[in-house]
């Protein structure tokens, strides 16, 4: 039987043998993983721990916070503020950045996170998760500012998520492929269960909230209409639809067996480019998908190349199996005008 490889050993080997990550980044990722274990325990207690239901507050997005949103946010801050690896943190649940207090040493990294993605599913016991992204502080000895976080996704040095479902699974990239670690509750540690994950280039599954169809732009409507037409339509094959309303769960399925995830712009709020947050959701998930051989765009441009202007900037997201993402991108850019069957070689780089 193959020897179990812990997350710590995997990261040490990435640092020592392959030279992909510095020691401070390794230690930071271990702290994030420990925080995710604590969040997993709170999620698993559910009603027994008194953590279900809404809190009497809203986050910066104007959304009603769940009790577990607040708990997860506090766990991540308290776990990471004192280790000396970080200069500051930013959370989807907080309006501004959180600078590491002066009583603790400051490091050279910036941590961004969505503490509990899919929190609308908490009370109905559907998979939810924590999404995180790590950037390096710009060079210079000045204090930390919000502008330091405004880096394109291609500047990430690590990204991942932890999904709390039937198993607790940590999915991670440091720029050398994607690895999955499952929490062994008896040992209390994450154990490597899959690596070098690859997303199939073709798929017969798509994930989108069909109730919003009347609000979509024409390229998205066209793509979905062609999928729904099935074997008799221009695509010549039948598609299945999956929608969990938890990005971390939908992306986990895509990493596991392929598919395409869409959360497009719609006409209800035309001034907003999308619903999902670029820094906390689209960038880390987009990089994971690309590292697994998929693609991620906003319909026209590669997600990783978008330069953020604001900490809580929103964006349209299309990600997953490369040929389907390229097809959707071609519909948006007008490079594919007529019905075409089979894969499309699209214009989007998946570096």
PyMOL commands that set and color helices and strands:
alter all, ss='L'
color gray80, all
select helices_A, chain A and resi 7-16+23-49+67-80+119-124+146-149+153-155+210-215+218-232+247-257+267-269+278-291+303-305+322-333
alter helices_A, ss='H'
color red, helices_A
select strands_A, chain A and resi 54-58+64-66+86-91+98-99+109-117+128-136+158-164+168-173+179-184+189-195+205-207+240-241+260-263+276-277+295-297+314-315+317-320
alter strands_A, ss='S'
color yellow, strands_A
deselect
rebuild
show_as cartoon
